[in-house]
Amino acid sequence: MEGVKGGQEFREEMRTKILHVKAQGPNDECNCTAYLKSANKLNKKEGEEEEGEEEEEEEEEEEEEEEEEEEEEEEEEEEEEEEEEEEEEEEEEEEEEEEEEEEEEEEEEQEEEEEEEEEGEEEEGKIGDLQENGGVVFKSSASVRFGI
């Protein structure tokens, strides 16, 4: 409201006018009443405007708070999703490592079996050579195990 004085200024001005009017005499007292009435109307209007502004500000603040809460909830949900994804990735990595270890163990077992088969074939070959040559070979279980 441009051109309208603030409530405090207006009241001070009215007081000075009222004092001035009272100093002049009783005929101007009706003017004082008019001034007081207009001052009261202005105060009411300002009060209503201030209340309206306060209500609007309160509503805006509430909306801002709600938006902030929603944003916080969304951030929390995103964090939870990220944590779940990380956990899933870790589990997958662990499973892959376990599978790799199992594969390595299987490969080692196969290699050991192949080595044992080769050793067994070599032993049979030696025994067969000796039998062809007319010799008899007795092997203990220790000699078979240690390849003696």
Stockholm file with secondary structure:
# STOCKHOLM 1.0

chainA/1-148         MEGVKGGQEFREEMRTKILHVKAQGPNDECNCTAYLKSANKLNKKEGEEEEGEEEEEEEEEEEEEEEEEEEEEEEEEEEEEEEEEEEEEEEEEEEEEEEEEEEEEEEEEQEEEEEEEEEGEEEEGKIGDLQENGGVVFKSSASVRFGI
#=GR chainA/1-148 SS CTTCCCHHHHHHHHHHHHHHHHHHCGGGHHHHHHHHHHHHHHHHHHHHHHHHHHHHHHHHHHHHHHHHHHHHHHHHHHHHHHHHHHHHHHHHHHHHHHHHHHHHHHHHHHHHHHHHHHHHHHHHHHHHHHHHHTCCCCCCHHHHHTTC
#=GC SS_cons         CTTCCCHHHHHHHHHHHHHHHHHHCGGGHHHHHHHHHHHHHHHHHHHHHHHHHHHHHHHHHHHHHHHHHHHHHHHHHHHHHHHHHHHHHHHHHHHHHHHHHHHHHHHHHHHHHHHHHHHHHHHHHHHHHHHHHTCCCCCCHHHHHTTC
//
